[in-house]
Amino acid sequence: MSITKKGKGVTLEPSGQAPSKLPVLRNEAAKESRSATDMKLDSLRMTSVKKAAEIIGVSVTTIWNWIASGRLKAVKVGGRRLIAIREVSRVLEAK
């Protein structure tokens, strides 16, 4: 059996049979899959008000004002307010 790489695929040539093509996993496709997965996980990843303020580059008071006005969404977990990383990214992009 011989294996040769041609363009976007791999050709296997078993002895005495016609060649067959197998798809090659392309790096771009793998990156897209990871980024889609990361986006789903980002909605589950949370950060504190203080850490969000550091990431965005504003004061903690500003973060609290944005939460109160609805500009930034946060959830209350126990006695803490947590902000999804996706929300922090959204505010950074809009800034």
N, C-alpha and C positions, 0 to 999 in steps of 0.2 A: 504494500500500500504506500503510495506517495502523497504528500500533502504539499500543495503550492498555493501561495497567496496571490490573488489577482484582484486588483482594484478594491472593491468594497466587500469581497467575500473570500472564502477559502475553498479551494477545490480539492476534494478527496478523490483519488483515483485508485480504487481497489483493483487488484490484478484481475483482468478478464471481464470487468464490468464497465459500464459507462460512468463518466465522472458525475458527481453530485455536488451541489453548492450548499454551503452552510453560511448563515449570516454571521457577520462579525459584529460584536458589540462595540459600538463606537463611543468614544469618550464623551462626545457631546450629549448623546442620549443618556448616558449614565449620569452626567451632571444635571440634566433636566429632571431626571427621576429623583435625584437627591434633593434638588431645590424644591420640588413639589412636596416631598416628604418633610423637608425642613419648614416649609410654609405651614403645613398642617401642625407640626410640633410647636411652631412659634405661637400658635393660638393657645397652646396649653402652658407655655413657659410664662412665668409671671415674675415681676420684680417689685421691689418696694418703692414707695413714694420718693424716698431719699435717693435711691439708686437711679430711678428714672430722671430725677432732677440733675444728677451728675452726668448722665448719658446725654441728655438734651442740652445741658449747659444753662439751666435756669435755676432759680431758687426753689426751695421746697414750698414756699408760700405761693409761688406762681403755679406749681403743679396742683396744689390744693384749690386754687382759684379756677384752674382749667377743669378740674374734676367737678367743682360746683356749677360751673357754667355749661358743662356738657361737652366741652371741646376735647376732653380726654376721658375715656371710659375707664372705670375702676370697679373692682368688686370688693366687697367686705368679707373677709375670712377671719372669723373670730373677732378680735379687736383691731385687726390690721386692714388697711386698704392695699390691695395689690393691683398692679397694672400689667396687662399683657404686653409682651415684647413687641407684638405686632402693632399695638397702639403707639408704643414709643417710636417705632420705625415710621409709622404713618405721620406722626407729628414732626419728626425730623425731616421727612421729605417735604412737608408743607412749609417748613420754616425757611 
